[in-house]
Amino acid sequence: MTTSRPKGQRIILRRHPAQELLPSDFDLETQEAPEVTPRKFLVKNMFVSVDPMLRVYIDAAPLGGLMPPLPPGTTIPGPAVGEVIESRNADFAVGDLVEGRFGWQDYALSDGTGVRRINTALGAPENALGIGGLPGFTAYVGLNAAGGVRPGQNFLVSGAAGAVGSVAGPLIKSRGGRAVGIVSGAEKKRYLTEQAGYAAAADRTAPDFLDQLKTALPDGADVYFDNVGGPMLATILPFLARNALVLISGLMAQYQAGPETGPDHLPEVLRAVMGKNIRIQSFTQFGQDAQRPAFEAEIAELVGSGALKPELHIEQGLERLPEAMCGLFKNSVPGKVIVRTTQA
Ligand SMILES: NC(=O)c1ccc[n+]([C@@H]2O[C@H](COP(=O)([O-])OP(=O)(O)OC[C@H]3O[C@@H](n4cnc5c(N)ncnc54)[C@H](OP(=O)(O)O)[C@@H]3O)[C@@H](O)[C@H]2O)c1
């Protein structure tokens, strides 16, 4: 006799986006929870992360063909937080709250690879997708890749009110540095200086954006922590100090871009690189798990002292994921965007 399995939903890639991501690039499917085979456990997702990097994975030619494309029909991957509801794995028991790459679905089968128990010192379980998850860890690893934070050092952060930037600010401040953020809109500017540890902010949509940067960075920025790429680098070159480091975290402004048609900024970038002795370097948090214990300890301390306030934007229902993902590129909100897949 076969026992009936619980039914849930999952979101799959319908087709590779032509350029701008659309909700119709995804499909919602009903699925049965998979059978739990030996050494596996079944997770019921509670919160699913909406990550800009997913836009790269679902492209027809990710990073210009440097990565293999995700085949249509695949469940959208990515981090989620859930509860173990069945287990045949000695390391994970029913009732454990866990975070892992469980994907955009209600039920995920796991063998425990890359799965972490929720660290309650970081506050609510869903913080494991924000300050204590991929974005927070990216901010932490990035600052280490920049050589740490020296007292008085000036950091300019683009996409500063986003999930990564909103952790970078408090980390820079608590280590004695000075963070200046680039955002769009007055609301996010206020968020940065009033809640996210930034000393100053500049609104990239304001007519006096360059004056705002000039006032915020009288001595220039020692590090440009770049979350967006695109033409912003050429714009901020005059505000970099001599010997500055440009640290490429991500290319938010380029993930949806088609063939490059704008002005060629390369000559002015190279002039500044030579004239100011600027270094450009990228980093990845992948493969940096050895840094996780120190990362979680530092984040827990900042949360405990109130220096870091988790900012979560929570949407309700698995079916909201495609819209929420498209929204990252159109009308982004402060902090980390996640979707609650269970009833509130
Ligand atoms: N290196 C790594 O290991 C690693 C790991 C994870 C993520 N990342 C990267 O880190 C970056 C930030 O991720 P996140 O989770 O913080 O993203 P997020 O929460 O979506 O925030 C990104 C910010 O980028 C800005 N932005 C969006 N579209 C833009 C455009 N076309 N031009 C200029 N700015 C734009 C928005 O800020 P405003 O509109 O307010 O300016 C938004 O707040 C992404 O590029 C991501 O791929 C890197």
The ligand as an SDF file (V2000), in Angstrom:
LIG
                    3D

 48 52  0  0  0  0  0  0  0  0999 V2000
   30.4910   38.5970   -4.4880 N   0  0  0  0  0  0  0  0  0  0  0  0
   29.6510   37.7350   -3.9170 C   0  0  0  0  0  0  0  0  0  0  0  0
   30.0320   36.6830   -3.3980 O   0  0  0  0  0  0  0  0  0  0  0  0
   28.1870   38.0690   -3.8840 C   0  0  0  0  0  0  0  0  0  0  0  0
   27.2740   37.2710   -3.1730 C   0  0  0  0  0  0  0  0  0  0  0  0
   25.9260   37.6510   -3.1440 C   0  0  0  0  0  0  0  0  0  0  0  0
   25.5150   38.8030   -3.8120 C   0  0  0  0  0  0  0  0  0  0  0  0
   26.4320   39.5270   -4.5090 N   0  0  0  0  0  0  0  0  0  0  0  0
   26.0550   40.7490   -5.2350 C   0  0  0  0  0  0  0  0  0  0  0  0
   25.8820   41.8090   -4.3230 O   0  0  0  0  0  0  0  0  0  0  0  0
   25.0650   42.7950   -4.9400 C   0  0  0  0  0  0  0  0  0  0  0  0
   24.0180   43.2980   -3.9490 C   0  0  0  0  0  0  0  0  0  0  0  0
   23.1520   42.2220   -3.6160 O   0  0  0  0  0  0  0  0  0  0  0  0
   21.9120   42.4940   -2.6580 P   0  0  0  0  0  0  0  0  0  0  0  0
   21.4250   41.1720   -2.1920 O   0  0  0  0  0  0  0  0  0  0  0  0
   22.2630   43.5550   -1.6850 O   0  0  0  0  0  0  0  0  0  0  0  0
   20.8580   43.0980   -3.7040 O   0  0  0  0  0  0  0  0  0  0  0  0
   19.5660   43.9890   -3.4130 P   0  0  0  0  0  0  0  0  0  0  0  0
   19.1160   43.7990   -2.0250 O   0  0  0  0  0  0  0  0  0  0  0  0
   18.6260   43.7110   -4.5250 O   0  0  0  0  0  0  0  0  0  0  0  0
   20.1050   45.4750   -3.5230 O   0  0  0  0  0  0  0  0  0  0  0  0
   20.7580   45.8910   -4.6790 C   0  0  0  0  0  0  0  0  0  0  0  0
   20.7230   47.4070   -4.8170 C   0  0  0  0  0  0  0  0  0  0  0  0
   21.2290   47.7120   -6.1110 O   0  0  0  0  0  0  0  0  0  0  0  0
   20.6340   48.9080   -6.5800 C   0  0  0  0  0  0  0  0  0  0  0  0
   20.2750   48.7200   -7.9890 N   0  0  0  0  0  0  0  0  0  0  0  0
   19.3510   47.8650   -8.5120 C   0  0  0  0  0  0  0  0  0  0  0  0
   19.3030   47.9800   -9.8430 N   0  0  0  0  0  0  0  0  0  0  0  0
   20.2240   48.9450  -10.1660 C   0  0  0  0  0  0  0  0  0  0  0  0
   20.6560   49.5340  -11.3860 C   0  0  0  0  0  0  0  0  0  0  0  0
   20.1410   49.1670  -12.5740 N   0  0  0  0  0  0  0  0  0  0  0  0
   21.6180   50.4870  -11.3250 N   0  0  0  0  0  0  0  0  0  0  0  0
   22.1590   50.8690  -10.1560 C   0  0  0  0  0  0  0  0  0  0  0  0
   21.7690   50.3640   -8.9540 N   0  0  0  0  0  0  0  0  0  0  0  0
   20.8340   49.3980   -8.9800 C   0  0  0  0  0  0  0  0  0  0  0  0
   19.4260   49.2080   -5.7080 C   0  0  0  0  0  0  0  0  0  0  0  0
   19.7950   50.3590   -4.9750 O   0  0  0  0  0  0  0  0  0  0  0  0
   19.3460   51.8480   -5.3250 P   0  0  0  0  0  0  0  0  0  0  0  0
   18.2810   51.8000   -6.3730 O   0  0  0  0  0  0  0  0  0  0  0  0
   18.8550   52.3630   -4.0100 O   0  0  0  0  0  0  0  0  0  0  0  0
   20.5910   52.5260   -5.7880 O   0  0  0  0  0  0  0  0  0  0  0  0
   19.3420   48.0230   -4.7480 C   0  0  0  0  0  0  0  0  0  0  0  0
   19.0320   48.4220   -3.4320 O   0  0  0  0  0  0  0  0  0  0  0  0
   24.4490   42.1670   -6.1900 C   0  0  0  0  0  0  0  0  0  0  0  0
   25.1250   42.6370   -7.3320 O   0  0  0  0  0  0  0  0  0  0  0  0
   24.7250   40.6800   -5.9680 C   0  0  0  0  0  0  0  0  0  0  0  0
   24.8200   39.9670   -7.1740 O   0  0  0  0  0  0  0  0  0  0  0  0
   27.7430   39.1990   -4.5380 C   0  0  0  0  0  0  0  0  0  0  0  0
  1  2  1  0
  2  3  2  0
  2  4  1  0
  4  5  1  0
  4 48  2  0
  5  6  2  0
  6  7  1  0
  7  8  2  0
  8  9  1  0
  8 48  1  0
  9 10  1  0
  9 46  1  0
 10 11  1  0
 11 12  1  0
 11 44  1  0
 12 13  1  0
 13 14  1  0
 14 15  2  0
 14 16  1  0
 14 17  1  0
 17 18  1  0
 18 19  2  0
 18 20  1  0
 18 21  1  0
 21 22  1  0
 22 23  1  0
 23 24  1  0
 23 42  1  0
 24 25  1  0
 25 26  1  0
 25 36  1  0
 26 27  1  0
 26 35  1  0
 27 28  2  0
 28 29  1  0
 29 30  1  0
 29 35  2  0
 30 31  1  0
 30 32  2  0
 32 33  1  0
 33 34  2  0
 34 35  1  0
 36 37  1  0
 36 42  1  0
 37 38  1  0
 38 39  2  0
 38 40  1  0
 38 41  1  0
 42 43  1  0
 44 45  1  0
 44 46  1  0
 46 47  1  0
M  CHG  2   8   1  16  -1
M  END
$$$$
